[in-house]
Amino acid sequence: MKLVLIGGGGSRTPVLYRGLIDRNGALGATELVLYDTDPAALRRAELVLDGIDETVTEAGGPIVAHRATTDLDDALEGAAFALSAIRVGGFEARRHDEAIPLAHGVCGQETVGPGGFALALRNIPALTALAEAVTRRCPDAWVVNLTNPAGMVTQALAPLLGDRVVGVCDSPLALGRGVADALGLDPNGLHLSYAGLNHLGWLTAAWHDGRDVLPELLASPEAKQVEEVRLFGADEVRESGRIPNEYLYFYERAEEAIANVRRGGVSRGEFLLAEQRALAARLDAARSPAEALAVYSTSLRMRNDTYMSVEADRAREDAQEDVFASTGGYHEMALSVVEAIARDRPTVLIVNTRNRGALDFLADDDVVEVPAVVRGAGVFPIAATVLPGDRALVERVKTYERMTLDALERRSARIARAALASHPLVPDDDAARAILGDYRARFPDLDARLGGQR
């Protein structure tokens, strides 16, 4: 079984490859092809993968054949799964995605609000071309989308790929694991009632042995062991009766996030850009695959340990000794989807997929983030509940997403501005006009995507 990683020169490629090796007895992958438009990035990724191969071989374990290419047709030919993990413009673009709204007093997080808007305007056209290539070269392949903003990207691809596309995010997985750890339970023994959109969802119940154990956890001192409970405050979470996804922080405490970034003096995008450049230089100077792996592992640990530390002004307390295990679960979610489909092993996973009645206040073709049964026959969402007080926010963000996709389809700057103005974090049309104008000045390619209108 051939897997293709689109964006194979990215910083998370070694983590996905390590995860693939660890579970390939169940998956049965025969080849991993890394595709990227940047030959230098592919060369560095391959060097780190060679370092992983040496470590695994020395321990007596099997590896997975891998190669890199800049030829998309070659990469896709005969593929069973295409995993999408791209970032058009790289971390340099992310730096501006975040800085431009901040200059206008608006939160600029890369997937939430204007930052996610700018990222979508770059990523979605590139992934539309990918979907067309998949249709030509491997029409029976599944596309597993890891590209942000994951929900909106998956919704853009669904009309082109039908039900053979599914989006994944590690935030609900991490939340579920935090709850299980606080309760002293095996996370595989929990069924999570979770609902919303990508980076805008809530855990409303955690079922174990026939009963909901979430109220018990929230009433206990152990609740503070959960990262999201610490982030929002135990009293607030206990009163609401559900645990928000960590990205709700940017909706509920936008001013606090803005103040923290300004006080810290550097945005997450600026930090990652500097770290990426330093990592590239160190990998180019590495004298062996083993040295490259050590360099990469050090960089990965720094990224993991500083996640959301600036915006939330707090250090994470869940660091793990194994740097690959502590990286989050994007790779694990993606490979779980691959295994459930390829081996027809019905598995309940929280994914981004067409609604089809799961949330009764949204359209059937809206992409939502809910538990779903994933198996060879497809992805089947489970009916979920968003509390009445949260529905208005979900509906408003979904409207913004629909309008953004409409702007791309119609190549309309007018609709794009209206979409941005409709987002809950953007105060009014004047702010939307100013932010979009600055984005277009910084990224001239946006003019082509928006029809050249002003």
N, C-alpha and C positions, 0 to 999 in steps of 0.2 A: 504494500500500500504506500503510495507516494503522497507526501505532504509538501506543500509549498508555503513558505513564509514570505509574504509580500511586505517589504520593508525589512529584509533580512540583515541589513547593516545597522539596525537600531540597537540601542543600549540594552534591551531586554532579551535579545536573541540567545545569549548563552544560558539564561535562566530557563527559557522554554526548552532548549536542547537538553539541559540537565534533567528537566522534568520528563521529557520524552524518553530518555534513557531509563529513568527510574521506573516508568510504568509500561515500557514497551512490550513486556511479556504479555500484557493484556491487550495492548493496541495492535501489535503486529506490523508496525511501520517498517518498510524496507528502505526508504530513502527520504531525507529531508533536503529540499532544495531552497536555498536562500536567494531571493530575488531582490535587487535594489538598483537604483539608477546611479549610485555612488560606488565606483570600483574600490576606492580606498577604504570606505566603511566596510565593504564586504571582506576585503583582505584582513582587516583587523578582527572582524567577527570570526572568520575562519581560524585565525591564529588562536583565539581564546577557545574555540571549540576543539582545536587540536590539543590544547592543554587539558581540557576536560577528558578527552579521549585517553590521554596518557594516564591520568589519575584513575579512571575507571578500569583501564586495562591492567594497570599495576595491582588493582584490587581483585582482579580475576573476573570482572564483569564484562558483558557484551556492550558494544557501542552501536550506533546507528550510522549508516553511510550518509555522508552529507557532501554537498558541493554548492558552489555559488555561481550566479550568472546575472548578467545585465540584460539578457534576452527574455522578455516576458513570455513570448510564445513557447520558447524552449522550457521555461520554468513550469508552465501550466500544462503542457502536453501530457496527457495520461494521469493527471493528478486526481486523487479522490477527495482531497480537502485543500482549500486555499485559506490560509490564515492571514488576515489583513491587519498589519500593525504599522501604518505609515504616519508621517508627520510632514506634510508639505511645508517647506520653508525651514524645517528644523527648529532648534532651540533659539536661533536668532529671531525667527518670526514670533515665537512664543514670547520672547522678551518684549516685543512691541505690542503683541496682543494684550498683555497685562498693563504695560506702561501707559498706553494711549488713554484707556478709560480712566486710569488713576489720575492722570493729569486733569481730567474733567470732574474729579470727585466721585467717580463711579468705581465699584469693585471690579477688578479685571482678572479674576481667576480664569485659568485657561479653558475650562469646560463650562463654567457657569457664567451667564450674562454675556457681555460684549466679547470677552475672551473666547468663549465657546462659539459665538457668532462668527468671528473672524476665522477661527479654525475651521468651522464648517464650510465657509465660503471657499477655502483652499482645498480641503480634503475631499469634499463630496464630488467635485468634477473629476478629480483623479481616480476616485473609486468607481465612478460611473464608467470610465474607460476600462477599468479593471473588470467590472461586471460584463461588459461587452466582450472582452477578451476571454473570460471564462466561458461565456456562451458559445464562442467560436471553438475554443481549444479543448475544453473539458466540460461539456454541457451537463454531465451527470454529477459534477463535483458539488460539494457543499462549500459555502463561504462562511467562515467563522470570523466575525468582525471584532477586532480588539481596538480599532481606530476610534479616537474621540472626535467629537462628542458621540459616544457609542449609540445612544438611542436614536438621535437624528440621522446618523450615518446609516444605521440599519433600516430606518424608515425610507431613506432615499434609495436603498438597494433593493428593497422588497418588490417594487413594481417590475424591476428588471430580472430578478432571480426567483420570484415567486416565494414559495415557502422553503427554499433551499438556502436561506441565509438566516443566521442567528447571531445576535450580539452578546458579548460577555463583558462583565465587569467584576472586579474582585471585591468591591466594597461590601455587598451583602454577604459574601462568603466570609470576609474578615469579621463582620459584625456577628454572624452566627457562631463563629469559632470563639469569639470573645465571650459570648453568652454561655456556650458549652463549658469553656474553661472555668468561668466564674461559678458554675453549678457543679463542677467536677464530673461532667458527663462526656461521653464520646460524642463529638459533633455529628458523626454519621448516624447516631441514634435519635437526633432531633429532626422534627419537621417544622420548618420556619414558615409562618404566615407573614408574608412580606409583600408590599404592593407600592406602586408608584411609577415614576419614570426614572431613567438613568440619572443618578446623582440627585434624585428627588424622591426618596421613598422612606418607608417606615416599617419596622418590625413590630407587628401587632400581637403576635402570639408565638410561643415556642412549645411545641407539643412533644411530650415524652411519656411513654408508657400509658397512653390514653388520657393524659391531662395536660392542660396548659400550665407550664412551670414559670412563665414570664412574670406573673404577679408575685409569685414567691421570691423570685430573684430581686425584683425591684423593691420589695419590702425589706430586703436584707442588706447588711453592710457590704456583702460581696458584690453588690451592684457596681460599686466604685472600681472594681477590677476591670470593667468593660470600658475601653477607650472612649467610646461615644458617650457613655454616661458621665465620665469625667469631663468631656468636652462641653456638654450642655448643662451639666450640674445635676446631681442626683435628685434633688428636690423637684426640679422642673420635670425631669423624665418620669419620676415616680407619680407626680400629679397627672401627667398626660396619659400614663398607662401604656405608652409605646416608646420604642427607642428610634430616634431619627438616624438616617444615614448621615455620616459625618459631613457630607457636602451641604446639608441643610444649614450648617454654620454660616455659609455665605449668604443665605437668604435671611436668616434670623438675626445675624449679627454682622451685617455688612459694614457698618461704620467702625465696628471694633476691628474687623479684618483690615480695613483701609488704614486705620491708625497704627496697627501693628506693623504693617508693611512699611509705612512711612518711617516709623520709629526704628525699624530694623535696618533701613537704608538700602536694602536690596530685595528685589522680588524673587520668587521661586524661579521664574524663568531666567533671570540674570544669573542666579546661583548655578543653575543647571547648565547654562551656556558656558560659563567659565569652567565648570567641572568637566564638561564634554570635551572642550578644547584641550584641557590638561590631560585627560585620559587618552585622547588621540595621540598626543605627543609622546606620552609614556609608552603606549602600545607600539608606536612606530620605532621607538628606541629599544623595545624588548628584544633580547637575544635568543629567546627560546619560547616555545609554547607554554612551558611551565611558568616562566617569568610573566608572560602576558596574562595568564590566568590569575596570578597573584596580584598583578596591577589592577586587573578588572575587579577582583573580589574586594580590594580595598576601596575602590571607587563606589562599588555597589553598596557597600556597608554605609558609606557616608551619605549616599542618596536616601537609603532606607531610614537611617537614624534621624534625618533632618526633615522627613516628610511632614508637611503642614506646620512645622515648628515656627516659622516666621509669621504666617497668617494668624495662627491661633495663639502665638506667644507662649508656647509650652513645649517641653521636650516629650517625646513619646516614651512610654514606660514599658513597651512590649517587645523590646529588642531581643533577638534570639542569637544564640551562638553560631548557628549555621547561617551564613549570610545568604545563601541561596534559598533556604527555607523562610527567611524573614522578608523576602522581597515582595510579598503579597501574592495574590492568587490568580492573576490574569492567565498565566501559563497553565495553571492547574484547571481553571474553569474551561479554557479552550480545549485542553486535552480530555477533560471529562466529557465534553460535548462530542468530540471525535470518537471516543470509546463507546459512548452510549449509542451513537448512530452506526458506526462501522461494525460493531459487534452485536447490535440490536439488544442492548442490555438496558431495559427501561430504568431510567434514573430521574429523580426529581431534582432539578437544578433551577436556580434563580437566574433567568436570562432575559434578554431583550428580544421580544418576538411580537408578531401581530396579536392584537388584543383578543379578537374573536370572543367577546363577551366576558372576559375575565374581570374587567372593570366596567360596570354597567353604565357609567356616565360618559364613557368615551366611545368613539367609533370603532367598529370591528377591525378596520385596517390601520388604526393608530398603533404604533409600536410602544409597548409598555414593558416595565421590568417587574416580573412576577414569577413565582414558582411555576414550572412547567414539566410535564413528563416528556423526556427526550429519549427517542429510540429510533430504530431504523426506519420506521414509517413516517417519522417527522417530529415536530415540536408542538406539543399540545398544552396550551396554558391552562392553569387551574384557576377557578373563580377565586377572586381575592377581594379584600375590603380596604378601602381608604376611608378613614373617619370623616364625617361630614365637615368638620372644621378645616380639613386639609384639602378638600376637593377643589375649592376655588383656586388655590395655588397650582395644583396639578393641571386644571383646565387652562389656566392662563399660560403656563409654560408650554403646554401642548399646542395652544393656538400660535404662540411665538414660533415653535418649531415648524408647524405647517406653513406659516407665512414665509419663513426663511427658505424652505424648500420651494415654495411657489416663486419666490424672487429669483432663485437660481434657474428654475425651469423657464420662466418668462424673460429672464435676463433684464430684470427691472430694478433700477436703483430706488425708485419710488416705493416699491413693495418692500425692498430690503430695509429702507429707513423706517417704514411703518412697523416692520417685524421687530427691529431693534427697539423702537419706542414702546412696543407692547410688552417687553420683558419686565418682570417685576423689579429688577435692580436698576432699570434705567428710568430716571425721574420724569422725563417728558420728551416731546418731539425735538426741542432745541438741543438737548443733550445727545439724542440719537443722531441728529444731523451733524453735530460737531464731531462726534466719535467716528461716524462713518466717513466723514470728509477726511479726517486724519488717517484712517485706515487706507483709504484710496490713495492718499498722497504717499504713504509709506509703501503700499503694495500696488504698483501700477497695473498688475495683472487683473486686479479686481474690476477695472473698467471693462475689460473684455467679458468678464463673467456677468456684469450688470448692464451690458448693452451700451456702454460708453455714455450713459445718461448722467446728468448732473442734477 
